Amino acid sequence: MSVPLADRVIQLAYDPGISPKGGGLPGLSVLKNVVNSINMFGIIVVVGALAVSLGVWAWGHHTGGHQAEANGKKGAVVAAGAALGLGAANGIVAFFSGLGSQVH
């Protein structure tokens, strides 16, 4: 016995009614504190990496070491990108979560 095409399409379009909701699980505030701490730790590490990269860049430029200078530049760009990503993480997730909630 075959199922009509219209019934199969209705089954594919079934809405389970699941959406994000805060406060549903115990320990949510603890988890938020842990993630905030990890983000702060990452930002502190990036500041250190940027300082080291800028130092390598300056040292390579001063001594004529083109390889060190290039590596310092790359490190500075990567550290700046990491800082951008860490700082914008919450906004990026909120943006795409908002887009995802509009899909019907």
C-alpha positions as CSV (number, residue, x, y, z in Angstrom):
1,M,0.0,0.0,0.0
2,S,1.6,3.3,-1.1
3,V,1.2,6.6,0.8
4,P,-0.1,9.5,-1.3
5,L,2.4,12.3,-2.1
6,A,0.4,14.9,-0.2
7,D,0.5,12.8,3.0
8,R,4.3,12.5,2.7
9,V,4.7,16.2,2.2
10,I,2.6,16.9,5.3
11,Q,4.8,14.5,7.3
12,L,7.9,16.3,6.2
13,A,6.5,19.7,7.2
14,Y,5.6,18.6,10.8
15,D,6.5,21.1,13.4
16,P,7.8,19.5,16.6
17,G,7.3,22.8,18.5
18,I,10.8,23.0,20.0
19,S,12.4,26.3,20.7
20,P,15.2,27.5,23.0
21,K,14.0,28.4,26.5
22,G,16.1,29.7,29.4
23,G,15.7,28.3,32.9
24,G,14.7,24.8,31.8
25,L,17.7,23.0,33.2
26,P,19.4,23.4,36.6
27,G,22.9,24.9,36.5
28,L,22.3,27.2,33.5
29,S,23.7,30.2,35.3
30,V,26.8,28.2,36.2
31,L,27.3,27.1,32.6
32,K,27.0,30.8,31.5
33,N,29.6,31.8,34.0
34,V,31.9,29.0,32.7
35,V,31.5,30.1,29.1
36,N,32.0,33.8,30.1
37,S,35.2,32.8,31.9
38,I,36.5,30.8,28.9
39,N,35.8,33.8,26.7
40,M,37.7,36.1,29.0
41,F,40.6,33.7,29.2
42,G,40.7,33.6,25.4
43,I,40.8,37.3,25.2
44,I,43.6,37.6,27.7
45,V,45.6,34.9,25.8
46,V,45.0,36.9,22.5
47,V,46.3,40.1,24.1
48,G,49.5,38.2,25.1
49,A,49.8,36.6,21.6
50,L,49.4,40.1,20.0
51,A,52.1,41.5,22.2
52,V,54.5,38.7,21.4
53,S,53.7,39.0,17.7
54,L,54.2,42.7,17.6
55,G,57.5,42.2,19.4
56,V,58.7,39.6,16.9
57,W,57.6,41.9,14.1
58,A,59.6,44.8,15.5
59,W,62.6,42.7,16.3
60,G,62.6,41.2,12.8
61,H,62.3,44.6,11.2
62,H,65.1,46.0,13.4
63,T,67.5,43.1,12.7
64,G,66.7,42.6,9.1
65,G,65.2,39.2,9.7
66,H,62.6,39.1,7.0
67,Q,61.3,35.7,8.1
68,A,60.8,36.9,11.7
69,E,59.2,40.1,10.4
70,A,56.7,38.1,8.2
71,N,55.9,35.7,11.1
72,G,55.3,38.7,13.4
73,K,52.9,40.2,10.9
74,K,51.0,36.9,10.4
75,G,50.8,36.5,14.2
76,A,49.4,40.0,14.7
77,V,46.8,39.5,12.0
78,V,45.8,36.1,13.5
79,A,45.6,37.6,17.0
80,A,43.5,40.5,15.7
81,G,41.1,38.0,14.0
82,A,40.9,35.9,17.1
83,A,40.0,39.0,19.2
84,L,37.4,39.9,16.6
85,G,35.9,36.4,16.8
86,L,35.9,36.3,20.6
87,G,34.4,39.7,21.0
88,A,31.7,39.1,18.4
89,A,30.9,35.5,19.3
90,N,27.7,36.3,21.2
91,G,26.4,38.7,18.5
92,I,27.2,36.2,15.7
93,V,25.4,33.4,17.5
94,A,22.4,35.7,18.3
95,F,22.3,36.8,14.6
96,F,22.2,33.3,13.2
97,S,19.9,32.1,15.9
98,G,17.5,34.9,14.9
99,L,17.8,33.9,11.2
100,G,17.2,30.3,12.1
101,S,14.0,31.1,14.1
102,Q,12.5,32.8,11.0
103,V,12.7,29.6,8.9
104,H,9.3,28.0,8.6
